[in-house]
């Protein structure tokens, strides 16, 4: 979505000071419904277009969001004749929401006009997407250091930030839809990595129930199926692992007309050869 360092640098040059917003007091959620949280209350605007505008600004917090991108998102290539005036009205309404709910000392300095667009000057850690991505990076680093239990804790903390489908209450156009899909892929990857960390920590038996539940709701997810097969095999249940492969192969053949991926076929062959008598 954006380069993490450029966002951090941008905000460091004029983030909280510009809008005088308390990063500990006001937070923004995108991993579920879009909310502006302060004192355990949600102050997000309810007007669909203004909420859509806010989502665009939050996804690139601290950076200039080009007005053409906003127009493309809000009107899908068919803007009204007075689009610039309308856009200014939406920005005004968003600033009014910020001021009315005391979300910043100066709404004009929090949401600034900076050609060729607008900048929402907040600290990245105020947005749950940034927190999620930071925790995932931390988990990957810990995994690389073979600190599997702490890696799992980082991935769990990242996944705990999710409260449903990303941008659940936002009418998403082309740009926000693509962003939501990307976030869902990041969530899926974090889940897989968390399970891999738990497996590397030796928690094979403890994972079987969770993995069975996950593959029931995601029967075509070959990554999850492979993790289940490995957990079963490592728990001394090779026959169950082989049965899982047979079931998956049947589903893939019937629904998609394809064979399991090369990685799963190799795992299947390894499981078969593991049961062969040595010569």
Phi, psi and omega in degrees: 000314175201163179282120186303316184292322181295323178295312181300317180295318180300314183289325179299331181280344181180049184272268186295329182297322184294314183262351183051053181251136182278112183297336180277337186268330184237126178230163184230133180245138175234343183273067189138210174296145174287122180223150168250109187260127174211128181053042177063023176235155179258125181245019180294144177295154181258340179298126187306314183292324180290322176295321178296316177299315180299320179299317179299317182291322182290324181294340177230047182304133179087354180246159174287123174261115186297136181299329179295324177294320179295316180298317179298320180290315187282332186233008173051042176083001180233065183287155175291164181300324183265039188300322181294318178295318179297318179299317179298326178294318179296318178297319178299315181296323178292318176297322179297320177297317180297314182291316184297328182260011176054045180275347177201155180292329182218104183297328181293333179268347175275314176248100187253149172273121180219100183311134013262031181193224184224153178234132175257105189270091175227164176285139182302326182291352175283346183255129185297333178298316179296316178300316179302311183292324178294318179294324177294318178297321177297318179298319179296319179297316181294323177297316179297336177269006181065022175265075194290323181293317178290327175299315178300319179299320179294315179295322177298316179298321178296315182291331179293343179287342184282136180236018181141200177294139180298141179056042189299329183256014182252134171285108188265129171271200186299315185289314181290328176297316178297320179295320179295320178297317179298318179295322178295324177293322177295322177296315179299316180296320179296321178296313179300317181293323178297318179294318178298322178295317178296321178295318179295334178276000176091016184265045184298309183297321181295337184272343190300314181299314179298316182293322177299319178295318182295318182287337175294321180272345178228065189296340182261004180278097184293332177297313178294320179299318179296320178296320177296316178300317181293320180295319179295314181298316181292342179265010179080023182241059183298321181297322177292323178296317178295323178294323177299318179297316181298318179296314179299315181300319179295318180295315181296319178296317184288317187271325185239348181069031181231164175267161173303157182297164183302321182298317180288324177297320177295316178299319178299315179296322178297320179294320179295314183292334180295336181266357182280142179293143178284148182254000000 
